[in-house]
Amino acid sequence: MLPIILISQKITSAKKFLREFADEEKIAPYDIFTYSPLKNEITIHQIREIKKNVRMKTGFPRLIVLFDFDSASSEAQNAFLKTLEEKGEENFFVLVVKNEAKLLPTIRSRSRTQRLTSAKDEKIAEDPLYKLLALIQRGTDLKFLNTQELNSLTRDKAILIFDRVILIYRDMLKKGDMETAQVLKKVMEIKFLVEQNNVNPQLAVDNLLIFIWKMNSMN
């Protein structure tokens, strides 16, 4: 099984996931090994200790959890890659992180990602505008401009849309998605023009959404 990169902003949510995972895989409590940062980082010494442990065959499934693995240096992460090559079928790895962007691409490519959502995330995900933005990000054309919610926009409704976009993209920025900074800058510029210069609100919103679509099309 591929290692799991567990993205969680709260330790309590991560531990709940780990308990459920261990139950599902029938891993006994004494076969769960956890590692936390020493002096603010996962060290190369800890990785070497894990490597020794995984070489020992027990015949039973084991769960190795590394908390705050995004604190590990490149050296430690590279050493961990070598550990994965010897992990065997009985060892399950879970790398708990807050920002997966700090992980080496080679680790991300050899793992599967599981993102834990908070109540706030779930509320945002149900926002119709959030769903529209997700559609824009996946889209290959500009059909989204015909969405009913975007028709005949008044100044006040346009400003409300800008404010919601700002909230959604600020939340994405906190999670390490640095490309959202360009969208935030653009939406604040357009919002200012609508508020101060009597710019057509319909054209302003269309301009913003086309900008977001182009940003994603270039990636």
C-alpha positions, -999 to +999 in steps of 0.1 A: +000+000+000+012+035-008+021+058+021-006+083+030+001+120+031-025+131+057-032+168+054-048+181+086-047+214+104-059+198+137-041+170+156-074+158+170-087+152+135-055+134+124-056+111+155-093+102+148-084+093+112-055+071+125-077+053+150-102+045+123-074+034+099-059+011+124-092-005+132-099-010+095-065-026+088-067-046+121-035-031+134-030-037+172-023-007+194+012-021+202+020-022+165+014+015+161+047+035+162+045+073+162+073+099+157+071+136+164+096+164+157+127+167+178+138+203+182+111+214+158+119+189+130+118+152+120+154+143+121+176+121+100+183+100+132+146+093+135+144+082+099+173+058+104+156+044+135+124+038+114+145+021+088+159-004+113+124-011+127+108-019+093+136-044+085+123-065+114+097-089+103+068-096+127+042-112+105+016-086+117+006-053+101+023-022+116+015+015+114+043+040+114+031+076+118+053+107+114+036+138+128+046+172+113+065+154+086+065+187+066+091+199+092+116+173+079+147+186+061+154+175+025+181+152+038+156+135+061+130+132+034+155+117+010+165+091+036+128+084+041+125+076+004+151+049+008+131+035+038+101+032+016+120+009-008+125-016+021+092-011+039+076-045+029+039-053+027+032-054+065+042-017+072+018+011+066+031+047+066+011+079+074+028+113+070+008+139+089+014+174+075-002+208+074+014+219+042+021+192+016+040+218-006+070+214+018+073+177+008+097+166-019+079+159-053+094+124-052+076+117-019+043+132-031+045+111-063+050+079-044+022+085-019-016+091-019-030+122-004-058+124+021-071+158+031-091+161+063-118+189+061-130+209+090-166+221+095-155+254+080-141+236+049-174+217+045-194+249+048-173+266+021-175+235-001-213+239-001-212+275-012-226+277-048-199+301-057-172+277-045-188+250-067-188+275-096-151+282-091-143+245-090-162+242-124-141+271-138-109+254-127-119+222-145-134+239-175-120+240-210-142+269-223-161+300-211-196+284-208-195+292-171-203+328-179-238+317-188-245+306-152-277+320-140-261+333-108-239+356-128-266+372-149-277+408-146-255+416-117-260+448-097-232+467-080-241+453-046-243+417-058-210+420-076-193+433-044-208+404-025-193+380-051-159+396-047-160+393-010-169+356-012-141+350-037-117+367-013-128+345+016-125+313-004-091+322-019-077+334+015-086+300+029-068+283+000-037+306+006-035+295+043-032+259+031-001+267+011-016+273-024+006+302-034-009+307-069-040+320-052-021+352-042-024+364-078-062+358-078-065+377-045-046+406-059-067+407-090-101+405-072-092+433-048-081+455-077-114+449-095-135+453-064-118+487-058-127+498-093-163+488-089-166+506-055-147+538-065-150+542-103-185+531-113-172+503-134-199+480-149-204+453-123-213+426-148-182+432-169-161+433-137-172+399-125-169+384-159-133+398-161-124+383-128-138+348-136-121+348-170-088+357-152-092+328-129-100+305-158-069+316-177-048+311-146-059+275-143-057+269-181-020+278-180-012+252-153 
